[in-house]
Amino acid sequence: MKKLMVLYNDTSGNNQGQTLANKFKDYANKQGVNVVLQPSNPTVDPSETRKNAEESKVDGLVIIGGDGTIHHVVQNFKDSISTYTLGIIPSGTINNFARVLNIPLDEQKAFETILENHVTPVDYGLVNEDVVISTLTVGLLADTAANITQQEKQTYGPFAFIRQFFRLLIKKRKYQLTIEGTNQTWKGKAQLLSMVMTNSAGGFTNFDANASPNDGKAHIIVLPKLVLYKFLFYLPKIIRGQINEIPGVVYLSEDAFKISGNKSGIKTRTDGDPTDDLPVTIKVVKGGLSVCVPNEDMTNDQLSEVKNKLKKLNESHS
């Protein structure tokens, strides 16, 4: 990469986006890489951000933040996102997208991962005109996320979702849904629906062992009725990411879906943010993102260890 644009939202996560942006710029400059800083807050005109990237002739976008920030950047650049390499510096409260790709949460290691430029293709989806990089929820999960404050996220992390979920579960609300795919369909009442683009959801990286970040599919899990004691009984399967094997769970995987309800006002949330009410159409863009990830052949720590051994070997022969 010759020139990078760093996008940060100083209103997300722990509000240290600008500080991290400056740290990365200093580090990248020392490695001979030019960096342009670009705030990417809700108050910034998205077209101006795209214009700046084009006029600056950057070949990579570095995103500082959590899933929400990544979502908004990909949304903003969705017509040209395939022309950029993406680097991620996690700075959110959950960092679902980063975790599933094994992107280091440590800032220095994240910096190094980006400049190593070891790239892997990653799917994303389109929900109507909106981007989805991680999850879409309908029903109890959507209502749960809508009722969690930023302070609760920062204090409890993924457990904030669990606490709020069980608060709403006792209301036993159900939604009449219709799911139509190319080869799979389902219709019925459900308490919740979760669609994942990867094997991770809510910070749990083994949520769905059948999914992967670049399999070209969206994976939908529907719970017609959530019975707590049954899920406790099948807890080992849940831990192994085999939720689709639990009796009563509906599981569908395709590259395109339409989800509709029997009435208006059934809400959806995409990557933690509110999106269109049902109906929505979903399309997977296979390998649409090129993301910098750690080189699994040899980590930085392993490389350092090899260098140290070689140094000692040379010293012993000198």
N, C-alpha and C positions, 0 to 999 in steps of 0.2 A: 504494500500500500504506500502511495506517495503522499497523499494528503487526506486528512481525516476531518470530519465535522463532528464535534462533541455536542450532543443534545442533552439538556438536563432540565428537570422540573424542580425548582427549588421550593415547591409547595407540597412535594410528595415525600413519603417515607420519613426520614429523620431530618429533612430540610437542609441537608448539607450537599446538595447537588453542585452548587457553584464551587464549593471548596474542593470537591473531588475532581471537577472539571479542570480546575487550575493545576491540581496535583498531576493529573494525567498529562496535561499539556507540557508541563515542565519535564516529565519523564520521557514523553515521546520526542520532544525537541532534542533532548540529549542523545536520543537514538537516531537522530537525523530525519525525523518524520514531522512534517508540517501539520499544524492543528488549527482549526477554526472553531471558536466557541460560539454556540448558538442556544440561547434560552428557548425552551419549548413548553412554556406555560400556557394555560388556557387563554391568557390575555394576549398572547403573541399571534399575529396573523399567520395561519398555516401557509398561505401562498408566499409570504415573504421568506419563510424558512426554506421552502423549496427553491425559491429564486436565488437565495444566498448560496445554497448547495450547488446549484447549477453554475452560477457565475464564479464561484470559488473553485470549480472543477475538482471537487472532492471525489474520491473513489470508494470511500468508506464512511459509514455513519456509526458513531459510538454513542450508545444510549446509556445514560446514567439513571437508574431508578428501578422500580419493580415492574410487575406485569402491566399495570395501568399505563405507565409511561411508555413501555415497549409497544403496547397496543396502539397508543395515540400516534407514536412516530410512524409505525407501519401503516396505520390508517392514512396519515398525511401523505406518505410517499407511495401509496399502494400502486399508482400508475407507473412508477419508475423504480420500485423497490428492487426489482431483479437486476438492476444495473449497479447496485451497491453491495459491498460487503458490510455485515453488521457485527459490531463488537458490543458486548454487554458488560457494564460495570454495575453489579447488583447493589441497589441501595433502597430496596423496598422493605416491607414488613414480612412478606411471604416468599417472594422471589421464586415462584413456581417454575417459570420458564427457564431461569438460570439453573436451578437445581436439576431439572430433568436432563439438561445438556452437560452436567458436571462442570459448569462454569464456576470458577472459584468465587466464594463470597468474600475472601480476603482481597482488599483493594489492590495491593501490590501484585499478587498473583493474577488478578483479573487484567491488570495493565499488561503484564508479560504475555498472557494468553492472546490478547488482541494484537500485539506487535509481532508475535510468532506467525500470525496469519494462517493458522491451520484451520481450514474452512470445511464445514459440512452442510449439506442441503437439509432444510427443515421445512415441513409443511406449514401452511396457515390456511384459514378458511375465510369465506365471505358469508356473512349472515345478512341477507338482503344487500345493502350497500356498506355494511359495517364489517370490519376485520375481526377475526377471532384467532388469537395465537395460542390460547391455552384451554379455556373452558367456556361453555355456555350452560346456563341453568334455567330451569322452569319449575315453578311450584315452590315447595318448601325451601329448597336451596336458594332460589332467587329471593324469596322473601326474607330468608335468614341473612343473606349478604346485605340486603337493603336496610336491615335494622342494626347493623354493627357500626359503631363509631370508629373513627380513626384512632382514638385513644385506646379503645378495647383491642384493636389490631396490634398496636404497639406494645400493649401490656401483656396480652395473652397469646399472640401469634395465632397459629392454626386452631388452638383451643377456644379462641373467641367464637369461631364458627360453630364448634360443637356445643358450647354453652347456649348460644342463641337458638340453634337448631332444635334442641330438646325443649326449649321454652315454647316454640311454635308447634312442636309435634303433638302436644296434648290437645291442640285445637282440632286435630284430625281433618284438616281441610283437604279436599280432593279436587282434581282438575280433569275435565273430559278432554282427552287429547287424541289426535290422529297423526301418525307418523308415516310418511310415504317415501320410500326409497325406490331405487331402480328394481331391486330384487326382493326387498323386504318391506313389509307394512305391518302396522299395529294400530289398534284402536281400542280405547277403553279409558277407565278412570284411573288416575294415578295421583300419588301424593307428591312425588318429585321426579324430575328428569334431570340427568346430568350428561352433557356431551363433552368429551375430552378429545383434544388433538394429539395428546401424548399419553404416557402412562401415569402422569402425575395430576393431582388436583388438590388444591388447598394446602400446598406445601408437603403433601404426602406423596413421595416419589414412586410408590408401588401401588397406586390406586387401581390401575388396570394393567395387569401384566400382559394382556393381549395387544396393547397399543404401543406404538413407538413414534418418535417425532417425525419420521419420514416414510411412513407406510402408505401414504396416499389416501387415508381413510379418516373419517370422523367416527367416533365410537359413542353410541348412545346407551345409557343405562337408565331403565325406567323401573321404579318401584310402585306397583299398583297399590300395595298396602305395606306400610312399614310396621312390623311387629318386633318390638325391642328384644324380647327373649329369644326369638328365632335368630336374630343377628348376633346375639351373644353366643348362641350355640355354634354359629358358623364363623365365629371370630377368626379361627385359624385360616380359613379361606380368604377372609377379608384382608388379613395381614399379608397373605401371599399374593394379593392382587387378583384373586379368582372370584370376584364378586359376581361375575356372570354365571358361576356354577351354583349359586344359591337358589333353591327352589322358589319360584314366584318372581324372580328377577327377569325382566325383559332386556335382551341385549341385541343391539343391531349395529353393524359396521358397513358403511358404504362411502362412496366419494361424493354423494349428493343426497339431500333429504329435503322434504317439506314438512314442517311441524305446524299444526293448526289446532285451535280449540273450538269448543262449541259456543263460546260467547266472547265478547270483546273484553279487553282489559286484563287478559292473562299476560303477566309481565315476563320478560326475559332479562337476564343479565349476562353480559359478555365480558370475560376477563375482569369481572368485579364491578363493571359499570353498567348502568341501566341502558338497555337498547330497545328496539322496536317490540311492541306487544305482538303476540301471535295474530296472524300467521307469519312465519318466516321461512325463507328458503336458504339452504346451506349448500355451499359448493367448496370442495377442497382444492386448493392450489398446491399441487404436489411439488415439493422441493422449491417452493417459491422464494424462500429466504436462504441466503448464504451467510451462515453464522460462524464466527470465530470460536472454536472450542479447544480445550487442551488436547495436545497430541498424545493419544493413549499409548503410542509405541514407547515413549519415554517422557516421563514427567520432568519438570524443572528440578525437583529434588533428586530424582534419579540421575539426571544429567550432571548435576553438581557433584553427586557422589562419585560418578565415573571420572570427572575432571580431577577431583581430589586424589583419587587412587592413582591416576596417571601422573599427577604432580609428585606424589610420594615415591612412585616407581622411578621417575626421572632423577629425583634427588638421591635415591639410594644407589643409582648407577653413576652419579657424578663424583 
